[in-house]
Amino acid sequence: MPSPSPDAFAALARSSPWRWKTLRFSVSWPGDPWKPGAVRAWLRRPDLLRVERTDGALLQVVREPPRDAVPQPRLGPDGLVAEWRRSWDHDLDDPMHQDYHWVAMLDPAELADGRDPETEDVEVLVTALEVDSVAEVEHAGRPAWEALVRPTEAYEPRCGCCPLLRSREVDLDEYRDHPQHILAEYSDAFRVRLDVRTGVCVLTEAIGGDIAGRGHDLRIEAVDEPMPDDLFTEPRRSWFGRQ
C-alpha cells in the first residue's frame, strides 16, 4: 500500500468492489434520530445479505438475482483503482438495507470523484472532496486511513437523500421542493475513515453545524471468510405460528 495522501485516499475509496468478497460487520449511526439502532450483517458479494439486531433477531435477508461479473478497472502499481468510475453505477451495488447510505459506506466511490457542476459531464474527472489531511489510524483494531474533508460543489452522493456527507449544495438540489429540510447551519468538515484492507468507509463524523457528531461507525469482524448459502435463508414459518 502507498503512504496515505489525498490521491491515495481517493484511489482507496474507488477500490472496494475489487478488494473483498465477503464481509461480517456491525454498524451504528450515533446521534442520528432517523437511523435504526445498531445492526450486525453478513454480506457475500455480489447478491446476498443477512442483517440482524444486536440481540440476534433477524431483520432482513436479501437474495438478489444473479448479476454479471464486476468489470475490471485499471489498477495502479499499488493495487488501487487508478481510473475514475461512476459511483452511481448499479452494476457495482451491494445488496441494500434501509437506504443507499448502506450501499455507499460499503463502496464509497462518491468520496473520490464527482460530477462537474459547470458542464454536468459525467465523463470529466472532478475531485469530490477537499482533503485537509490524511493519517494512518486504527479502527476497531484494523488499519485505517483517516481524512478531514469538505465536500466540493462536485460531490455527488449515491443518493441525495442519504449521502455519506451532508452538504448544502446536495440538499438544495435534493430538497428544492421541500425547503423545510434545509439545515440552518451545515458542518464545517467531516472526519472520514477508510479501512485499508477493504476500502470500506468505516466512519463518518460531522464536525460543527446542526448535525455535529452524526455519521456512522462500522466495525469489521471478518473479511473473506466462507459464508454458506443457508446463512442467507429466512426461517420457515408454520401454519400454526412462528417456528
Order of alpha helices (4+ residues) and beta strands (2+ residues): alpha-beta-beta-beta-beta-alpha-beta-beta-beta-beta-alpha-beta-beta-beta
